[in-house]
């Protein structure tokens, strides 16, 4: 992983840790984490290409 990916996933993990205590049920926490992870996995190459220009 390069530095951009490490920062990106670090910020994503911080957001996830901040958002999860506000959800009431375990199912909602798992669903939120799953959706956020899938969105991040899909968006990372596009965001990196947009910022770096590659």
PDB file of N, CA, C and O in Angstrom, chain B, residues numbered from 101:
ATOM      1  N   UNK B 101       0.836  -1.186   0.000  1.00  0.00           N
ATOM      2  CA  UNK B 101       0.000   0.000   0.000  1.00  0.00           C
ATOM      3  C   UNK B 101       0.880   1.248   0.000  1.00  0.00           C
ATOM      4  O   UNK B 101       1.914   1.301   0.666  1.00  0.00           O
ATOM      5  N   UNK B 102       0.456   2.221  -0.741  1.00  0.00           N
ATOM      6  CA  UNK B 102       1.175   3.488  -0.732  1.00  0.00           C
ATOM      7  C   UNK B 102       0.638   4.404   0.365  1.00  0.00           C
ATOM      8  O   UNK B 102      -0.318   4.062   1.062  1.00  0.00           O
ATOM      9  N   UNK B 103       1.250   5.543   0.506  1.00  0.00           N
ATOM     10  CA  UNK B 103       0.882   6.467   1.572  1.00  0.00           C
ATOM     11  C   UNK B 103      -0.552   6.956   1.424  1.00  0.00           C
ATOM     12  O   UNK B 103      -1.263   7.092   2.420  1.00  0.00           O
ATOM     13  N   UNK B 104      -0.989   7.223   0.192  1.00  0.00           N
ATOM     14  CA  UNK B 104      -2.351   7.688  -0.036  1.00  0.00           C
ATOM     15  C   UNK B 104      -3.366   6.657   0.442  1.00  0.00           C
ATOM     16  O   UNK B 104      -4.344   7.011   1.101  1.00  0.00           O
ATOM     17  N   UNK B 105      -3.147   5.407   0.122  1.00  0.00           N
ATOM     18  CA  UNK B 105      -4.071   4.349   0.530  1.00  0.00           C
ATOM     19  C   UNK B 105      -4.106   4.210   2.053  1.00  0.00           C
ATOM     20  O   UNK B 105      -5.175   4.013   2.630  1.00  0.00           O
ATOM     21  N   UNK B 106      -2.960   4.310   2.697  1.00  0.00           N
ATOM     22  CA  UNK B 106      -2.936   4.201   4.157  1.00  0.00           C
ATOM     23  C   UNK B 106      -3.701   5.347   4.813  1.00  0.00           C
ATOM     24  O   UNK B 106      -4.445   5.127   5.768  1.00  0.00           O
ATOM     25  N   UNK B 107      -3.523   6.564   4.308  1.00  0.00           N
ATOM     26  CA  UNK B 107      -4.257   7.705   4.858  1.00  0.00           C
ATOM     27  C   UNK B 107      -5.746   7.550   4.598  1.00  0.00           C
ATOM     28  O   UNK B 107      -6.564   7.810   5.480  1.00  0.00           O
ATOM     29  N   UNK B 108      -6.100   7.129   3.396  1.00  0.00           N
ATOM     30  CA  UNK B 108      -7.504   6.961   3.023  1.00  0.00           C
ATOM     31  C   UNK B 108      -8.199   5.952   3.940  1.00  0.00           C
ATOM     32  O   UNK B 108      -9.264   6.239   4.487  1.00  0.00           O
ATOM     33  N   UNK B 109      -7.608   4.790   4.104  1.00  0.00           N
ATOM     34  CA  UNK B 109      -8.234   3.766   4.942  1.00  0.00           C
ATOM     35  C   UNK B 109      -8.206   4.149   6.412  1.00  0.00           C
ATOM     36  O   UNK B 109      -9.097   3.765   7.169  1.00  0.00           O
ATOM     37  N   UNK B 110      -7.186   4.908   6.826  1.00  0.00           N
ATOM     38  CA  UNK B 110      -7.146   5.399   8.205  1.00  0.00           C
ATOM     39  C   UNK B 110      -8.293   6.352   8.496  1.00  0.00           C
ATOM     40  O   UNK B 110      -8.946   6.247   9.534  1.00  0.00           O
ATOM     41  N   UNK B 111      -8.541   7.289   7.571  1.00  0.00           N
ATOM     42  CA  UNK B 111      -9.665   8.204   7.750  1.00  0.00           C
ATOM     43  C   UNK B 111     -10.995   7.468   7.685  1.00  0.00           C
ATOM     44  O   UNK B 111     -11.931   7.799   8.413  1.00  0.00           O
ATOM     45  N   UNK B 112     -11.073   6.489   6.829  1.00  0.00           N
ATOM     46  CA  UNK B 112     -12.295   5.702   6.723  1.00  0.00           C
ATOM     47  C   UNK B 112     -12.568   4.934   8.020  1.00  0.00           C
ATOM     48  O   UNK B 112     -13.705   4.877   8.488  1.00  0.00           O
ATOM     49  N   UNK B 113     -11.522   4.349   8.590  1.00  0.00           N
ATOM     50  CA  UNK B 113     -11.683   3.652   9.862  1.00  0.00           C
ATOM     51  C   UNK B 113     -12.084   4.593  10.989  1.00  0.00           C
ATOM     52  O   UNK B 113     -12.871   4.222  11.860  1.00  0.00           O
ATOM     53  N   UNK B 114     -11.550   5.804  10.976  1.00  0.00           N
ATOM     54  CA  UNK B 114     -11.933   6.780  11.991  1.00  0.00           C
ATOM     55  C   UNK B 114     -13.401   7.157  11.857  1.00  0.00           C
ATOM     56  O   UNK B 114     -14.115   7.262  12.854  1.00  0.00           O
ATOM     57  N   UNK B 115     -13.843   7.359  10.638  1.00  0.00           N
ATOM     58  CA  UNK B 115     -15.252   7.666  10.412  1.00  0.00           C
ATOM     59  C   UNK B 115     -16.137   6.515  10.860  1.00  0.00           C
ATOM     60  O   UNK B 115     -17.178   6.728  11.480  1.00  0.00           O
ATOM     61  N   UNK B 116     -15.725   5.312  10.549  1.00  0.00           N
ATOM     62  CA  UNK B 116     -16.503   4.146  10.945  1.00  0.00           C
ATOM     63  C   UNK B 116     -16.580   4.031  12.466  1.00  0.00           C
ATOM     64  O   UNK B 116     -17.649   3.762  13.013  1.00  0.00           O
ATOM     65  N   UNK B 117     -15.471   4.230  13.141  1.00  0.00           N
ATOM     66  CA  UNK B 117     -15.473   4.175  14.596  1.00  0.00           C
ATOM     67  C   UNK B 117     -16.330   5.264  15.214  1.00  0.00           C
ATOM     68  O   UNK B 117     -16.927   5.055  16.269  1.00  0.00           O
ATOM     69  N   UNK B 118     -16.398   6.411  14.579  1.00  0.00           N
ATOM     70  CA  UNK B 118     -17.217   7.514  15.077  1.00  0.00           C
ATOM     71  C   UNK B 118     -18.703   7.251  14.847  1.00  0.00           C
ATOM     72  O   UNK B 118     -19.530   7.611  15.684  1.00  0.00           O
ATOM     73  N   UNK B 119     -19.042   6.637  13.739  1.00  0.00           N
ATOM     74  CA  UNK B 119     -20.433   6.451  13.381  1.00  0.00           C
ATOM     75  C   UNK B 119     -21.111   5.259  14.029  1.00  0.00           C
ATOM     76  O   UNK B 119     -22.321   5.294  14.256  1.00  0.00           O
ATOM     77  N   UNK B 120     -20.386   4.233  14.324  1.00  0.00           N
ATOM     78  CA  UNK B 120     -21.010   3.009  14.822  1.00  0.00           C
ATOM     79  C   UNK B 120     -21.666   3.121  16.199  1.00  0.00           C
ATOM     80  O   UNK B 120     -22.725   2.523  16.389  1.00  0.00           O
ATOM     81  N   UNK B 121     -21.118   3.835  17.155  1.00  0.00           N
ATOM     82  CA  UNK B 121     -21.796   3.890  18.463  1.00  0.00           C
ATOM     83  C   UNK B 121     -23.187   4.519  18.400  1.00  0.00           C
ATOM     84  O   UNK B 121     -23.984   4.332  19.318  1.00  0.00           O
ATOM     85  N   UNK B 122     -23.486   5.247  17.353  1.00  0.00           N
ATOM     86  CA  UNK B 122     -24.795   5.890  17.257  1.00  0.00           C
ATOM     87  C   UNK B 122     -25.879   4.938  16.735  1.00  0.00           C
ATOM     88  O   UNK B 122     -27.065   5.264  16.770  1.00  0.00           O
ATOM     89  N   UNK B 123     -25.470   3.781  16.259  1.00  0.00           N
ATOM     90  CA  UNK B 123     -26.439   2.808  15.768  1.00  0.00           C
ATOM     91  C   UNK B 123     -26.853   1.893  16.918  1.00  0.00           C
ATOM     92  O   UNK B 123     -26.035   1.530  17.764  1.00  0.00           O
ATOM     93  N   UNK B 124     -28.136   1.524  16.934  1.00  0.00           N
ATOM     94  CA  UNK B 124     -28.665   0.778  18.073  1.00  0.00           C
ATOM     95  C   UNK B 124     -28.379  -0.720  18.009  1.00  0.00           C
ATOM     96  O   UNK B 124     -27.968  -1.309  19.009  1.00  0.00           O
ATOM     97  N   UNK B 125     -28.589  -1.342  16.853  1.00  0.00           N
ATOM     98  CA  UNK B 125     -28.497  -2.797  16.782  1.00  0.00           C
ATOM     99  C   UNK B 125     -27.202  -3.251  16.113  1.00  0.00           C
ATOM    100  O   UNK B 125     -26.574  -2.506  15.361  1.00  0.00           O
ATOM    101  N   UNK B 126     -26.829  -4.474  16.404  1.00  0.00           N
ATOM    102  CA  UNK B 126     -25.627  -5.051  15.805  1.00  0.00           C
ATOM    103  C   UNK B 126     -25.797  -5.201  14.298  1.00  0.00           C
ATOM    104  O   UNK B 126     -24.847  -4.996  13.542  1.00  0.00           O
ATOM    105  N   UNK B 127     -26.998  -5.558  13.861  1.00  0.00           N
ATOM    106  CA  UNK B 127     -27.239  -5.726  12.429  1.00  0.00           C
ATOM    107  C   UNK B 127     -26.983  -4.425  11.673  1.00  0.00           C
ATOM    108  O   UNK B 127     -26.381  -4.437  10.600  1.00  0.00           O
ATOM    109  N   UNK B 128     -27.437  -3.309  12.229  1.00  0.00           N
ATOM    110  CA  UNK B 128     -27.222  -2.013  11.582  1.00  0.00           C
ATOM    111  C   UNK B 128     -25.739  -1.661  11.542  1.00  0.00           C
ATOM    112  O   UNK B 128     -25.265  -1.089  10.561  1.00  0.00           O
ATOM    113  N   UNK B 129     -25.007  -1.997  12.599  1.00  0.00           N
ATOM    114  CA  UNK B 129     -23.561  -1.734  12.619  1.00  0.00           C
ATOM    115  C   UNK B 129     -22.843  -2.537  11.550  1.00  0.00           C
ATOM    116  O   UNK B 129     -21.985  -2.013  10.839  1.00  0.00           O
ATOM    117  N   UNK B 130     -23.194  -3.800  11.440  1.00  0.00           N
ATOM    118  CA  UNK B 130     -22.568  -4.657  10.428  1.00  0.00           C
ATOM    119  C   UNK B 130     -22.939  -4.187   9.030  1.00  0.00           C
ATOM    120  O   UNK B 130     -22.077  -4.123   8.154  1.00  0.00           O
ATOM    121  N   UNK B 131     -24.187  -3.863   8.810  1.00  0.00           N
ATOM    122  CA  UNK B 131     -24.630  -3.385   7.499  1.00  0.00           C
ATOM    123  C   UNK B 131     -23.954  -2.070   7.132  1.00  0.00           C
ATOM    124  O   UNK B 131     -23.531  -1.896   5.989  1.00  0.00           O
ATOM    125  N   UNK B 132     -23.846  -1.153   8.069  1.00  0.00           N
ATOM    126  CA  UNK B 132     -23.174   0.117   7.828  1.00  0.00           C
ATOM    127  C   UNK B 132     -21.707  -0.107   7.460  1.00  0.00           C
ATOM    128  O   UNK B 132     -21.218   0.469   6.488  1.00  0.00           O
ATOM    129  N   UNK B 133     -21.010  -0.932   8.222  1.00  0.00           N
ATOM    130  CA  UNK B 133     -19.605  -1.219   7.939  1.00  0.00           C
ATOM    131  C   UNK B 133     -19.416  -1.902   6.595  1.00  0.00           C
ATOM    132  O   UNK B 133     -18.472  -1.597   5.867  1.00  0.00           O
ATOM    133  N   UNK B 134     -20.303  -2.818   6.267  1.00  0.00           N
ATOM    134  CA  UNK B 134     -20.217  -3.511   4.990  1.00  0.00           C
ATOM    135  C   UNK B 134     -20.420  -2.557   3.817  1.00  0.00           C
ATOM    136  O   UNK B 134     -19.651  -2.570   2.856  1.00  0.00           O
ATOM    137  N   UNK B 135     -21.448  -1.739   3.902  1.00  0.00           N
ATOM    138  CA  UNK B 135     -21.726  -0.779   2.820  1.00  0.00           C
ATOM    139  C   UNK B 135     -20.597   0.236   2.682  1.00  0.00           C
ATOM    140  O   UNK B 135     -20.178   0.553   1.569  1.00  0.00           O
ATOM    141  N   UNK B 136     -20.112   0.734   3.788  1.00  0.00           N
ATOM    142  CA  UNK B 136     -19.027   1.709   3.740  1.00  0.00           C
ATOM    143  C   UNK B 136     -17.755   1.086   3.166  1.00  0.00           C
ATOM    144  O   UNK B 136     -17.050   1.725   2.384  1.00  0.00           O
ATOM    145  N   UNK B 137     -17.465  -0.131   3.542  1.00  0.00           N
ATOM    146  CA  UNK B 137     -16.296  -0.817   3.003  1.00  0.00           C
ATOM    147  C   UNK B 137     -16.405  -1.065   1.506  1.00  0.00           C
ATOM    148  O   UNK B 137     -15.426  -0.904   0.777  1.00  0.00           O
ATOM    149  N   UNK B 138     -17.586  -1.456   1.043  1.00  0.00           N
ATOM    150  CA  UNK B 138     -17.771  -1.683  -0.390  1.00  0.00           C
ATOM    151  C   UNK B 138     -17.673  -0.380  -1.186  1.00  0.00           C
ATOM    152  O   UNK B 138     -17.091  -0.348  -2.270  1.00  0.00           O
ATOM    153  N   UNK B 139     -18.238   0.674  -0.646  1.00  0.00           N
ATOM    154  CA  UNK B 139     -18.142   1.968  -1.319  1.00  0.00           C
ATOM    155  C   UNK B 139     -16.690   2.431  -1.365  1.00  0.00           C
ATOM    156  O   UNK B 139     -16.227   2.926  -2.392  1.00  0.00           O
ATOM    157  N   UNK B 140     -15.980   2.275  -0.271  1.00  0.00           N
ATOM    158  CA  UNK B 140     -14.581   2.693  -0.233  1.00  0.00           C
ATOM    159  C   UNK B 140     -13.730   1.874  -1.191  1.00  0.00           C
ATOM    160  O   UNK B 140     -12.871   2.415  -1.887  1.00  0.00           O
ATOM    161  N   UNK B 141     -13.968   0.584  -1.226  1.00  0.00           N
ATOM    162  CA  UNK B 141     -13.208  -0.284  -2.115  1.00  0.00           C
ATOM    163  C   UNK B 141     -13.444   0.089  -3.570  1.00  0.00           C
ATOM    164  O   UNK B 141     -12.520   0.035  -4.383  1.00  0.00           O
ATOM    165  N   UNK B 142     -14.655   0.460  -3.901  1.00  0.00           N
ATOM    166  CA  UNK B 142     -14.991   0.833  -5.266  1.00  0.00           C
ATOM    167  C   UNK B 142     -14.462   2.220  -5.616  1.00  0.00           C
ATOM    168  O   UNK B 142     -14.009   2.448  -6.738  1.00  0.00           O
ATOM    169  N   UNK B 143     -14.515   3.141  -4.665  1.00  0.00           N
ATOM    170  CA  UNK B 143     -14.159   4.529  -4.940  1.00  0.00           C
ATOM    171  C   UNK B 143     -12.661   4.803  -4.877  1.00  0.00           C
ATOM    172  O   UNK B 143     -12.201   5.766  -5.491  1.00  0.00           O
ATOM    173  N   UNK B 144     -11.890   4.005  -4.166  1.00  0.00           N
ATOM    174  CA  UNK B 144     -10.479   4.295  -3.971  1.00  0.00           C
ATOM    175  C   UNK B 144      -9.713   4.490  -5.274  1.00  0.00           C
ATOM    176  O   UNK B 144      -8.995   5.483  -5.390  1.00  0.00           O
ATOM    177  N   UNK B 145      -9.821   3.603  -6.261  1.00  0.00           N
ATOM    178  CA  UNK B 145      -9.055   3.836  -7.490  1.00  0.00           C
ATOM    179  C   UNK B 145      -9.460   5.118  -8.221  1.00  0.00           C
ATOM    180  O   UNK B 145      -8.611   5.787  -8.812  1.00  0.00           O
ATOM    181  N   UNK B 146     -10.732   5.458  -8.186  1.00  0.00           N
ATOM    182  CA  UNK B 146     -11.191   6.657  -8.864  1.00  0.00           C
ATOM    183  C   UNK B 146     -10.714   7.930  -8.152  1.00  0.00           C
ATOM    184  O   UNK B 146     -10.290   8.888  -8.799  1.00  0.00           O
ATOM    185  N   UNK B 147     -10.787   7.928  -6.835  1.00  0.00           N
ATOM    186  CA  UNK B 147     -10.338   9.084  -6.068  1.00  0.00           C
ATOM    187  C   UNK B 147      -8.828   9.264  -6.216  1.00  0.00           C
ATOM    188  O   UNK B 147      -8.340  10.383  -6.377  1.00  0.00           O
ATOM    189  N   UNK B 148      -8.105   8.170  -6.159  1.00  0.00           N
ATOM    190  CA  UNK B 148      -6.651   8.247  -6.301  1.00  0.00           C
ATOM    191  C   UNK B 148      -6.269   8.756  -7.687  1.00  0.00           C
ATOM    192  O   UNK B 148      -5.382   9.601  -7.803  1.00  0.00           O
ATOM    193  N   UNK B 149      -6.914   8.265  -8.732  1.00  0.00           N
ATOM    194  CA  UNK B 149      -6.638   8.737 -10.090  1.00  0.00           C
ATOM    195  C   UNK B 149      -6.997  10.198 -10.255  1.00  0.00           C
ATOM    196  O   UNK B 149      -6.300  10.935 -10.953  1.00  0.00           O
ATOM    197  N   UNK B 150      -8.073  10.624  -9.622  1.00  0.00           N
ATOM    198  CA  UNK B 150      -8.508  12.014  -9.719  1.00  0.00           C
ATOM    199  C   UNK B 150      -7.520  12.952  -9.030  1.00  0.00           C
ATOM    200  O   UNK B 150      -7.208  14.023  -9.551  1.00  0.00           O
ATOM    201  N   UNK B 151      -7.023  12.546  -7.846  1.00  0.00           N
ATOM    202  CA  UNK B 151      -6.114  13.396  -7.101  1.00  0.00           C
ATOM    203  C   UNK B 151      -4.699  13.379  -7.665  1.00  0.00           C
ATOM    204  O   UNK B 151      -4.032  14.413  -7.702  1.00  0.00           O
ATOM    205  N   UNK B 152      -4.244  12.228  -8.099  1.00  0.00           N
ATOM    206  CA  UNK B 152      -2.876  12.108  -8.591  1.00  0.00           C
ATOM    207  C   UNK B 152      -2.800  12.438 -10.081  1.00  0.00           C
ATOM    208  O   UNK B 152      -1.764  12.879 -10.580  1.00  0.00           O
ATOM    209  N   UNK B 153      -3.897  12.220 -10.771  1.00  0.00           N
ATOM    210  CA  UNK B 153      -3.923  12.516 -12.204  1.00  0.00           C
ATOM    211  C   UNK B 153      -3.452  11.362 -13.063  1.00  0.00           C
ATOM    212  O   UNK B 153      -2.931  11.565 -14.160  1.00  0.00           O
ATOM    213  N   UNK B 154      -3.634  10.167 -12.569  1.00  0.00           N
ATOM    214  CA  UNK B 154      -3.155   9.020 -13.342  1.00  0.00           C
ATOM    215  C   UNK B 154      -4.272   8.246 -13.865  1.00  0.00           C
ATOM    216  O   UNK B 154      -4.062   7.240 -14.543  1.00  0.00           O
TER     217      UNK B 154
END
